[in-house]
Amino acid sequence: MSFIRFGSVAALLVLAGLPTSSIAAEEGRLVFAARPKASEIKAAFPAGATVTGDAEVECAVADKGVLADCKVLSEYPMNRGFGAAALGLSDRYKVKVKDEAGASAVGRKISYSLEFLAPGDANPDWVRKPTGQDLAGVFPVAAVKAGKDGRAVIRCRVTTEGFLDRCVVLSESPAGLGFGQSALALAPQFLMSPKIRAGQRIETEVTVPINWAGLAEGGFASVGKDRLILDPPWKSAPSLAQVEAAWPKAAAGVDNGQAALRCGIKETGALDDCEVISELPKGRGFGKAALGLAEHFKVSVGPGDAKLVKLIHVDVPFRFRPPGATGRQLTKPRWIQMADAEGLALAFPQAARKAGVKNGLGVVSCAVTTEGRLADCEAAREEPAGLDFAASAMIVAGSMRMNPWTKEGDPVDAQRIRLPIRFEDGGDEEEGAAEAPAAPAKP
């Protein structure tokens, strides 16, 4: 576990698989005053072991906070020496003699867990950390008005490229002031080294608690005088070909890059007055490439919203890969146009209705266009078979549209998805329903 401070703003990062200590407290929470150093854990890797392992040890707290009567609770893999290695580090721990409630810690039980990385293995770690400026830049307007600092916890997947993906808010406090959304706004600007096991990059999850401290009364102007939005409904966005064409010449030999823009919005929905707010690696042209792609974005502006958009700023993330590179995934698109009840009712297969079947499932495989629409759909599966549910699903899919730019910073075109659509026959009222989660098409 590492604790990262940025001026008056602090962010706490908890990485899955890092050496951690779990505390079993009977009253107030027990707190470790000392732990083994990373170099000591590395040096304790069991002789003869060839894979990463972990162990949990339970001890009693003795005088002056030292640990005594320690025993191994668990180890994995078994019989590889990880339990003994963890036990041998018990003298590197020390517990504060008073718990958080002020009660004595002596005589109470406490446990710690350690992970021992095999040579060549690694856990995710920061490549680009959030800066104090990053955190201040998304401080919620509602929190400014309320004069309150806050905290949010997000959980993200770290891809094999080190991007943070599929982030969700686990908690925020105080609730309702926007700290969760502000934390999500930061995720596309971060980059981490991926998890490595046996020489292979592996996807994993990290939990990132972020604290905003000392900003509520900082006296800075809120972004856009009103609010900052993320992942707006895009009317248009750059295509994969345009993103690949923007790959900077100065980035030769770089595996990938990322950037983020903060832009105003014109009455037409086009982006205006964009500035680069993050770029990694720096000096390789990714910020300039993002600025060059800004002209291809346009926000869907509804009737009567023309004046409102002048008060709004939008953060636009970008992920860059060398032309022809793989790695993009479309696992959870944001649908901005779905089939309505009338359309679903009209699409319910007549063959199923004549057979007296009231519900069914059609699964189709479709290509995604630059506009986020589905094209070249093929029947993949249907239940019950032979009643045209897959054919009906193709009709429904043609009326749907996803956001053409993901909240992580990728175009959606040139990919295929499998789309399951469930139909229910409403009888005389002819009502229908569809459930359409998307997943990558199987090869």
Protein Blocks (a to p, Z undefined) as FASTA:
>chain_A
ZZddehjbccddddehiacdddddfbbcdddfbdcdfklmmmmpcghiabdcdddddddd
dehhiaehiacfbdcdehiopmmmmmmmmmmpccdfbdfkopafehpacddddddddehi
acdddfbdcdfklmmmmgcfklmmnopacdddddddddfkopaehiacfbdcdehilpmm
mmmmmmmmpccddddeehiacddddddddddehklmnopacehhlaccehiacfbdcdfk
lmmmmpcfklgoiabdcddddddddfkopaehiacfbdcdehiopmmmmmmmmmmgccdd
dehilmmmmmpccddddddddehiahiacfbccdfbdcdfklmmmmpcfklmmnopabdc
ddddddddfkopaehiacfbdcdehilmmmmmmmmmmmgccdfbdfkopafehiacdddd
ddddehjnopacdddddddddZZ
